[in-house]
């Protein structure tokens, strides 16, 4: 069972899940989600893998090299966590927002399983494998944000993920900024616009 932060919204309100980056915590984006969608339920799980003391959602063996067996286990556990929360709260829609490692666990859950999210915001994701087609993603709204010079998430792989999701029928908006792995102000503006639609 994950440790998590939770803010209760009104009955039937949207539910936003936030997923922190490596070394972050459950509260990294928790408050931001409430600002972006006022009145929403917000649930923010804490990654239960420690990498030299830094919290993550799954193991890796090097930069951009994932422990795929561990990822499969953690993805299934996160899927169950999301399903249980959705059943408990019965929201009007479900939104996922993740940064870096958090974006990766969110994308992994979306790519392998039933449709759980109506929309997703993937900040600087890195999916270093060719995902299988998942027809459940048809009609899902996805915003991907990235830096053109991000040394952790190379631009060609970001573009490849966007193309793969589009090919599955998701509605994908790809927002670039000229920098690296940091979150730029323009990304926050793009998120606000995406979630207000």
VOSEVEX-252117 format. One record per residue (C-alpha): residue number from 1; residue in three letters; x, y, z. Coordinates in Angstrom, 3 decimals. Example, Ala and Ser with C-alpha at 12.3 -4.5 7.8 and 13.67 -1.06 7.14 Angstrom:
% residues 2
+-----+------+----------+----------+----------+
|  nr | rest |     east |    north |       up |
+-----+------+----------+----------+----------+
|   1 |  Ala |   12.300 |   -4.500 |    7.800 |
|   2 |  Ser |   13.670 |   -1.060 |    7.140 |
+-----+------+----------+----------+----------+
***
This chain:
% residues 197
+-----+------+----------+----------+----------+
|  nr | rest |     east |    north |       up |
+-----+------+----------+----------+----------+
|   1 |  Unk |    0.000 |    0.000 |    0.000 |
|   2 |  Unk |    1.409 |    3.373 |   -0.966 |
|   3 |  Unk |    1.787 |    6.229 |    1.447 |
|   4 |  Unk |   -0.051 |    9.137 |   -0.132 |
|   5 |  Unk |   -1.348 |   12.659 |    0.329 |
|   6 |  Unk |   -5.052 |   13.186 |   -0.264 |
|   7 |  Unk |   -7.301 |   16.221 |   -0.488 |
|   8 |  Unk |  -11.015 |   15.453 |   -0.583 |
|   9 |  Unk |  -13.022 |   17.348 |   -3.170 |
|  10 |  Unk |  -16.734 |   17.690 |   -3.572 |
|  11 |  Unk |  -18.883 |   14.658 |   -4.387 |
|  12 |  Unk |  -18.565 |   13.814 |   -8.072 |
|  13 |  Unk |  -15.667 |   16.222 |   -8.607 |
|  14 |  Unk |  -12.761 |   15.311 |  -10.901 |
|  15 |  Unk |   -9.987 |   13.203 |   -9.395 |
|  16 |  Unk |   -6.378 |   14.202 |  -10.045 |
|  17 |  Unk |   -3.480 |   11.852 |   -9.359 |
|  18 |  Unk |   -0.032 |   13.444 |   -9.144 |
|  19 |  Unk |    3.232 |   11.515 |   -9.434 |
|  20 |  Unk |    6.494 |   13.093 |   -8.277 |
|  21 |  Unk |    9.905 |   12.928 |   -9.895 |
|  22 |  Unk |   12.959 |   11.072 |   -8.567 |
|  23 |  Unk |   13.809 |   12.400 |   -5.122 |
|  24 |  Unk |   10.476 |   14.179 |   -4.830 |
|  25 |  Unk |    7.651 |   13.432 |   -2.437 |
|  26 |  Unk |    3.902 |   13.012 |   -2.374 |
|  27 |  Unk |    3.460 |   16.762 |   -1.886 |
|  28 |  Unk |    5.626 |   17.866 |   -4.864 |
|  29 |  Unk |    2.627 |   18.560 |   -7.132 |
|  30 |  Unk |   -0.239 |   17.975 |   -4.726 |
|  31 |  Unk |   -1.027 |   21.644 |   -4.123 |
|  32 |  Unk |   -0.564 |   22.521 |   -7.801 |
|  33 |  Unk |   -3.264 |   20.031 |   -8.804 |
|  34 |  Unk |   -5.772 |   21.709 |   -6.504 |
|  35 |  Unk |   -4.918 |   25.083 |   -8.019 |
|  36 |  Unk |   -5.294 |   23.783 |  -11.570 |
|  37 |  Unk |   -8.669 |   22.137 |  -10.933 |
|  38 |  Unk |  -10.315 |   23.856 |   -7.942 |
|  39 |  Unk |  -12.585 |   21.597 |   -5.907 |
|  40 |  Unk |  -11.036 |   18.407 |   -7.278 |
|  41 |  Unk |  -10.101 |   15.336 |   -5.312 |
|  42 |  Unk |   -6.305 |   15.073 |   -5.336 |
|  43 |  Unk |   -4.350 |   11.914 |   -4.529 |
|  44 |  Unk |   -0.562 |   11.892 |   -4.641 |
|  45 |  Unk |    1.208 |    8.573 |   -3.982 |
|  46 |  Unk |    4.758 |    8.441 |   -2.649 |
|  47 |  Unk |    7.167 |    6.257 |   -4.620 |
|  48 |  Unk |    8.126 |    3.194 |   -2.569 |
|  49 |  Unk |   11.494 |    2.491 |   -4.199 |
|  50 |  Unk |   14.631 |    4.085 |   -2.733 |
|  51 |  Unk |   17.544 |    4.937 |   -5.003 |
|  52 |  Unk |   20.317 |    5.998 |   -2.616 |
|  53 |  Unk |   17.628 |    7.634 |   -0.470 |
|  54 |  Unk |   15.742 |    9.224 |   -3.376 |
|  55 |  Unk |   12.130 |    8.096 |   -3.745 |
|  56 |  Unk |   11.140 |    6.555 |   -7.080 |
|  57 |  Unk |    8.235 |    4.540 |   -8.450 |
|  58 |  Unk |   10.348 |    1.719 |   -9.941 |
|  59 |  Unk |   13.960 |    0.576 |  -10.090 |
|  60 |  Unk |   16.504 |    1.350 |  -12.770 |
|  61 |  Unk |   20.001 |    0.061 |  -13.368 |
|  62 |  Unk |   21.342 |    3.260 |  -14.918 |
|  63 |  Unk |   20.220 |    6.564 |  -16.414 |
|  64 |  Unk |   17.449 |    5.665 |  -18.847 |
|  65 |  Unk |   17.925 |    1.919 |  -18.233 |
|  66 |  Unk |   14.898 |    0.452 |  -16.473 |
|  67 |  Unk |   14.531 |   -2.771 |  -14.511 |
|  68 |  Unk |   11.639 |   -3.958 |  -16.675 |
|  69 |  Unk |   10.633 |   -6.811 |  -14.348 |
|  70 |  Unk |   10.390 |   -4.390 |  -11.444 |
|  71 |  Unk |    8.521 |   -1.893 |  -13.606 |
|  72 |  Unk |    5.932 |   -4.562 |  -14.470 |
|  73 |  Unk |    5.321 |   -5.286 |  -10.769 |
|  74 |  Unk |    5.165 |   -1.609 |   -9.784 |
|  75 |  Unk |    2.906 |   -0.777 |  -12.739 |
|  76 |  Unk |    0.408 |   -3.455 |  -11.670 |
|  77 |  Unk |    0.467 |   -2.180 |   -8.080 |
|  78 |  Unk |   -0.108 |    1.411 |   -9.222 |
|  79 |  Unk |   -2.950 |    0.309 |  -11.486 |
|  80 |  Unk |   -4.633 |   -1.369 |   -8.503 |
|  81 |  Unk |   -4.098 |    1.753 |   -6.384 |
|  82 |  Unk |   -5.747 |    3.954 |   -9.022 |
|  83 |  Unk |   -8.648 |    1.547 |   -9.568 |
|  84 |  Unk |   -9.405 |    1.412 |   -5.828 |
|  85 |  Unk |   -9.344 |    5.196 |   -5.469 |
|  86 |  Unk |  -11.620 |    5.691 |   -8.475 |
|  87 |  Unk |  -14.098 |    3.119 |   -7.116 |
|  88 |  Unk |  -14.106 |    4.838 |   -3.716 |
|  89 |  Unk |  -14.573 |    8.412 |   -4.969 |
|  90 |  Unk |  -16.620 |    7.899 |   -8.175 |
|  91 |  Unk |  -15.241 |   11.056 |   -9.834 |
|  92 |  Unk |  -16.656 |   12.770 |  -12.908 |
|  93 |  Unk |  -13.284 |   12.379 |  -14.663 |
|  94 |  Unk |   -9.809 |   11.120 |  -13.845 |
|  95 |  Unk |   -6.652 |   13.110 |  -14.569 |
|  96 |  Unk |   -3.030 |   12.036 |  -14.164 |
|  97 |  Unk |   -0.092 |   14.423 |  -13.839 |
|  98 |  Unk |    3.475 |   13.199 |  -13.497 |
|  99 |  Unk |    6.983 |   14.577 |  -13.804 |
| 100 |  Unk |   10.038 |   12.591 |  -14.921 |
| 101 |  Unk |    9.911 |    9.252 |  -13.045 |
| 102 |  Unk |    6.312 |   10.085 |  -12.105 |
| 103 |  Unk |    5.464 |   10.686 |  -15.756 |
| 104 |  Unk |    7.042 |    7.334 |  -16.581 |
| 105 |  Unk |    4.951 |    5.319 |  -14.109 |
| 106 |  Unk |    1.833 |    7.181 |  -15.285 |
| 107 |  Unk |    2.640 |    6.453 |  -18.929 |
| 108 |  Unk |    3.444 |    2.816 |  -18.140 |
| 109 |  Unk |    0.065 |    2.333 |  -16.457 |
| 110 |  Unk |   -1.713 |    3.996 |  -19.380 |
| 111 |  Unk |    0.133 |    1.976 |  -22.015 |
| 112 |  Unk |   -0.539 |   -1.412 |  -20.457 |
| 113 |  Unk |   -4.052 |   -1.909 |  -19.240 |
| 114 |  Unk |   -7.603 |   -0.671 |  -19.370 |
| 115 |  Unk |   -8.433 |    2.994 |  -19.716 |
| 116 |  Unk |   -8.132 |    4.583 |  -16.275 |
| 117 |  Unk |   -7.405 |    8.222 |  -17.130 |
| 118 |  Unk |   -9.500 |   10.615 |  -19.198 |
| 119 |  Unk |   -6.558 |   12.977 |  -19.546 |
| 120 |  Unk |   -2.892 |   12.950 |  -18.649 |
| 121 |  Unk |   -0.052 |   15.423 |  -18.325 |
| 122 |  Unk |    3.380 |   13.876 |  -18.861 |
| 123 |  Unk |    6.175 |   16.266 |  -17.892 |
| 124 |  Unk |    9.522 |   15.137 |  -19.311 |
| 125 |  Unk |    8.684 |   11.444 |  -19.765 |
| 126 |  Unk |   11.153 |    8.818 |  -20.947 |
| 127 |  Unk |    9.718 |    5.564 |  -22.330 |
| 128 |  Unk |   12.772 |    3.735 |  -23.735 |
| 129 |  Unk |   10.835 |    0.902 |  -25.334 |
| 130 |  Unk |    8.421 |    0.577 |  -28.236 |
| 131 |  Unk |    4.999 |    0.288 |  -26.599 |
| 132 |  Unk |    2.402 |   -2.128 |  -27.883 |
| 133 |  Unk |   -0.763 |   -0.608 |  -29.284 |
| 134 |  Unk |   -3.420 |   -0.070 |  -26.619 |
| 135 |  Unk |   -6.852 |    0.721 |  -28.135 |
| 136 |  Unk |   -8.081 |    1.812 |  -24.690 |
| 137 |  Unk |   -6.179 |    5.089 |  -25.185 |
| 138 |  Unk |   -8.431 |    6.228 |  -28.046 |
| 139 |  Unk |   -9.881 |    9.611 |  -27.140 |
| 140 |  Unk |   -7.649 |   10.206 |  -24.104 |
| 141 |  Unk |   -6.293 |   13.763 |  -23.952 |
| 142 |  Unk |   -2.522 |   13.797 |  -23.394 |
| 143 |  Unk |   -0.221 |   16.771 |  -22.913 |
| 144 |  Unk |    3.500 |   16.014 |  -23.128 |
| 145 |  Unk |    5.967 |   18.729 |  -22.143 |
| 146 |  Unk |    9.727 |   18.524 |  -22.655 |
| 147 |  Unk |   12.947 |   20.442 |  -23.048 |
| 148 |  Unk |   14.663 |   20.490 |  -26.426 |
| 149 |  Unk |   18.050 |   20.036 |  -24.693 |
| 150 |  Unk |   16.962 |   17.659 |  -21.932 |
| 151 |  Unk |   19.957 |   15.328 |  -21.289 |
| 152 |  Unk |   17.780 |   12.818 |  -19.401 |
| 153 |  Unk |   14.880 |   12.595 |  -21.852 |
| 154 |  Unk |   16.234 |   12.958 |  -25.414 |
| 155 |  Unk |   13.954 |   14.852 |  -27.774 |
| 156 |  Unk |   13.693 |   12.012 |  -30.353 |
| 157 |  Unk |   12.322 |    9.633 |  -27.699 |
| 158 |  Unk |    9.847 |   12.243 |  -26.500 |
| 159 |  Unk |    8.646 |   12.687 |  -30.066 |
| 160 |  Unk |    8.467 |    8.913 |  -30.453 |
| 161 |  Unk |    6.185 |    8.605 |  -27.426 |
| 162 |  Unk |    3.936 |   11.374 |  -28.740 |
| 163 |  Unk |    3.725 |    9.658 |  -32.128 |
| 164 |  Unk |    2.977 |    6.281 |  -30.525 |
| 165 |  Unk |    0.159 |    7.705 |  -28.413 |
| 166 |  Unk |   -1.290 |    9.548 |  -31.405 |
| 167 |  Unk |   -1.172 |    6.299 |  -33.356 |
| 168 |  Unk |   -3.298 |    4.690 |  -30.632 |
| 169 |  Unk |   -5.977 |    7.346 |  -31.039 |
| 170 |  Unk |   -5.060 |    9.608 |  -28.133 |
| 171 |  Unk |   -5.348 |   13.359 |  -28.656 |
| 172 |  Unk |   -1.767 |   14.495 |  -28.065 |
| 173 |  Unk |   -0.433 |   18.014 |  -27.566 |
| 174 |  Unk |    3.366 |   18.239 |  -27.441 |
| 175 |  Unk |    4.815 |   21.355 |  -25.820 |
| 176 |  Unk |    8.541 |   22.099 |  -26.060 |
| 177 |  Unk |   10.667 |   24.634 |  -24.231 |
| 178 |  Unk |   14.272 |   25.431 |  -25.202 |
| 179 |  Unk |   15.866 |   24.213 |  -21.974 |
| 180 |  Unk |   16.608 |   20.923 |  -20.267 |
| 181 |  Unk |   14.963 |   18.764 |  -17.599 |
| 182 |  Unk |   13.702 |   21.671 |  -15.508 |
| 183 |  Unk |   10.034 |   22.671 |  -15.548 |
| 184 |  Unk |    9.644 |   25.991 |  -17.360 |
| 185 |  Unk |    6.928 |   28.574 |  -16.819 |
| 186 |  Unk |    5.612 |   27.901 |  -20.323 |
| 187 |  Unk |    4.885 |   24.308 |  -19.288 |
| 188 |  Unk |    2.693 |   25.473 |  -16.420 |
| 189 |  Unk |    0.780 |   27.680 |  -18.843 |
| 190 |  Unk |    0.331 |   24.717 |  -21.209 |
| 191 |  Unk |   -0.882 |   22.504 |  -18.352 |
| 192 |  Unk |   -3.399 |   25.094 |  -17.258 |
| 193 |  Unk |   -4.718 |   25.414 |  -20.795 |
| 194 |  Unk |   -4.918 |   21.642 |  -21.273 |
| 195 |  Unk |   -6.787 |   20.973 |  -18.052 |
| 196 |  Unk |   -9.243 |   23.816 |  -18.573 |
| 197 |  Unk |  -10.499 |   22.338 |  -21.851 |
+-----+------+----------+----------+----------+
***
